[in-house]
Each structure stands twice: as structure tokens, then as C-alpha cells.
Amino acid sequence: MATAVKMDEETKSQLEELQAEIKLKTGEKVTQQELLARLVQSAVDSRSEFVDSFRDVSTSLSDAEFEAFDSGTVSSGVETDEADIDDILYG
């Protein structure tokens, strides 16, 4: 069963460009329905990357941000191991 999908003119144009490029480079004619199905499958196959593409903010620091953060740290000169941390946290 086919269902209509509404999209703006720019998206429709990009879909048509992809469709034409596939025809030009592969010689295969694909319908927009086939193209959309392949695009959706590609997004499903790399789901976490696709979902992350909708995030508003970057989750990683740039090199400058990392250096600014790291410049504020100071070494106390005391080496701490996991047992020390466990003792401090859990007593």
C-alpha cells in the first residue's frame, strides 16, 4: 500500500537530482519510492548516527575548548589508584 509523503520543493528537487544521478551513473532507472525506501533503510542501518544528526549541540569539544578546559587542571603530585578512589567513595 502506497502512502503519500508531503515534502517541500527543495527536498523534492534534491530527491529528483538523486534520482537523475543514479540513472546517469548506473544506467538504472529508480522510482522515487525505491529511492526513499533505500534512504530509510540506510538511516535504519546507521540509526545512532542518524539520530545524532538531529541533536542541536555538538557533544564533543573542539581542540581549543579541550585545551581551555585542560589548562585549568593542576597536578597535586599525589598518585591515586582505584583502591584509593574506592576508599574515598565507599569508605
N, C-alpha and C positions, 0 to 999 in steps of 0.2 A: 504494500500500500504506500503510495507516494504522498508526501505531505509538503505543502508549500512552505518555504522559508523566506521571510522578509529580510532584505538587506539594502543598505544604502547604495547609491550609484557608484561610489568609489570602490566599494567591496565587489560589486557586480562586475565592474570593469577589470579589477585585478583578477577575478575568477576567470573572466574571458581571456585575459592575457596569458594566464597559466595554461588554459585550455589550448590556446593557439600555439604556445611554445612547445607543449607536449606533442602536438601534431607536427610541428616543424622539425623538431629534433628526433622524434621517434618514428614518425610516419603513422602513428596510431591515433585514430580519432577517438576521443573520450567524451562522454557526456558530462554535463555539469554535475549530475547526480553521482556518477562514478568518481569524479574529481573530489566532490565533497565527502564521499564515503572514505576515500583514501586519506584525505586530510584529517578526518575524525579519527581514523584508525591510527594514523601517525601520532596524533595527540594522545590517544589512549596508551600507545606503546611507550611513550615518554611522559607519562602522566605527571610525575613530580615536577619535571622541568616546565611543563605546560602550565600547571597550577601556579608555580613560582612566577611565571611571566605576568601574572595578574597582581603581584604584590606592588604596593605603592612605593616602598622604600627598599633600598639595597640592604642586604643583610651582611655584606662583607665590607670591611674597612679598606679605604684606599691606602696606598703606601704612606702618604703624608699623614693621614689620620692615625695609622698604626704607629708611626714614628712619634707623633704628638702624644699619644697615649703612653707609649713605652718610655718617653723621656721623663715622665713623672714618677717612674718607679725607682726605688732605691734598694740596694742590696744591704741587708743588715749584717752580712758577714757570717751569719749562723746558717749551717746547712740543716735542712729539715727533711726527714724521710716520712714514709707513710705511717709508721708506728707513732711518730710524734704527732702527726695530724689526728690519728685515731684517739690518742690520749687526750688531746686538747678538746676534740669534739665530743667524745663519748665518755671521758673520764677514766 
